Amino acid sequence: MSTLQEISIDENSRIPKYKQIVDSVIYNIANGNFSMDQKMPSINELSEEFYLSRDTVEKAYNILKERKIIVSIRGKGYYVSRTKLLSKTNILFLVNKLSSYKLSTYNAFINAIGATAHTDLHVYHCDESLFLNLMEKNKSAYDFYVIMPHFKTEDLRHVSFTDAVINSIKKIPKQKLVILDNIKFKIEGKIVEIFQDFENDIYNALKEGFQKISKYKRIILIYPNKAVYPYPRRILHGFRKFCVEKSINFEILDEVYDDMILKRGDLFITIEEPDLVNLVKQIRDEEFILGQDIGIISYNETPLKDLLGITVISTDFKTMGETAAKMIMNKEKGKFKVPFHFIDRTSL
């Protein structure tokens, strides 16, 4: 059966004819009636078949082209260019890196939103150019855009946004926009914002654990000053605020160095996994007792840290993903502060 025979228009419906064409094409793709690269009816064919004006059909086809559902080839006609339309809710999910906790957010989102939507995951590696290319390539192609905005400068420092990023995001209709994890910049109007408060999160989590932290003589934060995937400097601000307020001796280092000088009474806070692994190995090699002689707190929870008994301070990434899905499904707008936990284990 040809694509023309599969498309249906209800003369008695109050739905505009152009939208009926769009919905009919999407329905046929979702149900496997139209396949990739299959030729679509011409504008003239659809106009004559359903007694429609060319403007009506052109409007429908322009919408389908904007959403990357069909493509026009000069001299040949229109063809199906996208078949991953499992529902009418299509979501672009943009993350800055593929860490275990970012994947935890994504997986929680997928599980919560269920079979009612199709979600495309793209990673832009904190790179402004790659992000802008993805946004330009996919503009108007999705029903929702879920974005985790974290970027790096040329000298590998963290920035929440650039002017070009802001301009790109502002092109997305507000009802389609979901900002996750980092909302340092302001978007006017009602949108979905689900966020961490990097400065106050670490400050409050360390306050919660102060009773056990206070037994240590010195706290050393391992904060990668320059990294491929840099971290917000607000983490530093919250850490310093806690240490100054509690009159704790502290130090900030870029990394855990080989042959680090370790002393009893040191408490380390690590952010990156390689630093945690290197530190634990050196503590064992030096025959210190973890949680007694030297303490460790790690930033962001993972199953392995749970297994190894590593104390963590961490955003609830599962709740972040689930909340984003819930707000999309319920058509909610507004801000949601994600819980941040101090999880006490044997390394402290």
Disulfide bonds with the S-S distance in Angstrom:
none
